[in-house]
Amino acid sequence: MIAQTPSPPYYAVIFSNLRTDLEDGYEEMADKMVELAQNQEGYLGHESVRNGLGITISYWASKEAIKNWKAQTDHQLAQKYGREKWYSAYKTRICLVERDYGFESESI
């Protein structure tokens, strides 16, 4: 599902990752992170896909909201577990969205 974001400007955090074979609570933690993020001040939405490479893009109202999310206690624990067991590699990019546009077909 495509996130419904407000008119720019806003921020996007792009989290690209490669998983290890270890599951060990990954799905449960991922679900918990979505729930926590949705309740975080400044959260605007997210999109996530995995086909070998995983990419999650979360949208935020401000850099301060992103900073607060990164510092959230349960999120810090998830980051620790990610480095220790769930990811073989990852990269995080923070971007200012200055323009967006789209298309949605009408249902037949």
C-alpha positions as CSV (number, residue, x, y, z in Angstrom):
1,M,0.0,0.0,0.0
2,I,1.3,3.5,-0.9
3,A,1.5,5.8,2.2
4,Q,-0.8,8.8,2.0
5,T,1.6,11.7,2.8
6,P,0.8,15.4,3.2
7,S,2.0,18.0,0.8
8,P,5.8,18.5,1.0
9,P,8.0,19.4,2.6
10,Y,8.4,16.3,4.9
11,Y,11.2,13.8,5.5
12,A,11.7,10.2,4.3
13,V,13.9,7.7,6.1
14,I,15.0,4.9,3.7
15,F,16.1,1.8,5.4
16,S,17.6,-0.8,3.0
17,N,18.7,-4.1,4.4
18,L,19.8,-7.7,3.7
19,R,18.6,-10.3,6.2
20,T,20.4,-13.2,7.8
21,D,18.6,-16.6,7.9
22,L,17.8,-16.2,11.6
23,E,14.2,-15.5,12.4
24,D,14.2,-15.5,16.2
25,G,11.5,-13.0,16.9
26,Y,12.1,-10.8,13.8
27,E,8.4,-10.7,12.6
28,E,7.1,-9.9,16.1
29,M,9.7,-7.1,16.5
30,A,8.9,-5.7,13.1
31,D,5.2,-5.6,13.9
32,K,5.9,-3.9,17.2
33,M,8.1,-1.3,15.5
34,V,5.3,-0.4,13.1
35,E,2.8,0.0,16.0
36,L,5.3,2.1,17.9
37,A,6.2,4.3,14.9
38,Q,2.5,4.9,14.2
39,N,2.1,6.3,17.7
40,Q,5.3,8.5,17.5
41,E,4.7,12.2,17.2
42,G,5.6,13.3,13.6
43,Y,5.0,9.9,12.0
44,L,3.3,10.3,8.6
45,G,3.3,6.7,7.2
46,H,5.5,4.0,5.7
47,E,6.0,1.6,2.9
48,S,7.9,-1.7,3.0
49,V,8.9,-4.4,0.6
50,R,11.2,-7.4,0.6
51,N,12.4,-9.5,-2.3
52,G,15.8,-10.5,-1.1
53,L,16.7,-6.8,-0.5
54,G,14.4,-5.2,2.1
55,I,13.4,-1.6,1.8
56,T,11.3,0.3,4.3
57,I,10.6,4.0,3.8
58,S,9.1,5.9,6.7
59,Y,7.8,9.4,6.4
60,W,8.2,12.1,9.1
61,A,7.1,15.6,9.7
62,S,10.5,16.8,10.9
63,K,14.1,15.9,11.6
64,E,13.3,16.2,15.3
65,A,10.6,13.5,14.9
66,I,13.2,11.3,13.2
67,K,15.7,11.9,16.0
68,N,13.1,11.1,18.6
69,W,12.1,7.9,16.8
70,K,15.8,6.8,16.6
71,A,16.2,7.4,20.4
72,Q,12.9,5.5,21.3
73,T,13.9,2.8,23.8
74,D,12.2,-0.2,22.1
75,H,13.4,1.0,18.7
76,Q,17.0,1.1,20.1
77,L,16.6,-2.5,21.2
78,A,15.4,-3.5,17.7
79,Q,18.4,-1.7,16.2
80,K,20.7,-3.7,18.5
81,Y,19.1,-7.0,17.6
82,G,19.2,-6.1,13.9
83,R,23.0,-5.6,14.1
84,E,23.5,-8.7,16.2
85,K,21.3,-11.2,14.5
86,W,18.8,-10.1,11.8
87,Y,20.7,-8.1,9.3
88,S,23.9,-9.0,7.4
89,A,24.0,-5.4,6.1
90,Y,21.9,-2.2,6.1
91,K,22.0,1.4,5.1
92,T,19.8,4.3,6.4
93,R,19.3,7.4,4.3
94,I,17.4,10.5,5.5
95,C,15.9,12.7,2.8
96,L,14.0,15.9,2.5
97,V,11.0,15.4,0.2
98,E,10.5,18.7,-1.7
99,R,8.1,17.4,-4.3
100,D,5.8,14.5,-4.8
101,Y,3.1,13.5,-7.3
102,G,1.3,10.3,-8.2
103,F,-1.4,8.5,-10.1
104,E,-4.2,6.2,-8.9
105,S,-6.5,4.6,-11.5
106,E,-10.2,4.5,-10.9
107,S,-11.7,1.2,-10.0
108,I,-13.7,-0.5,-12.7
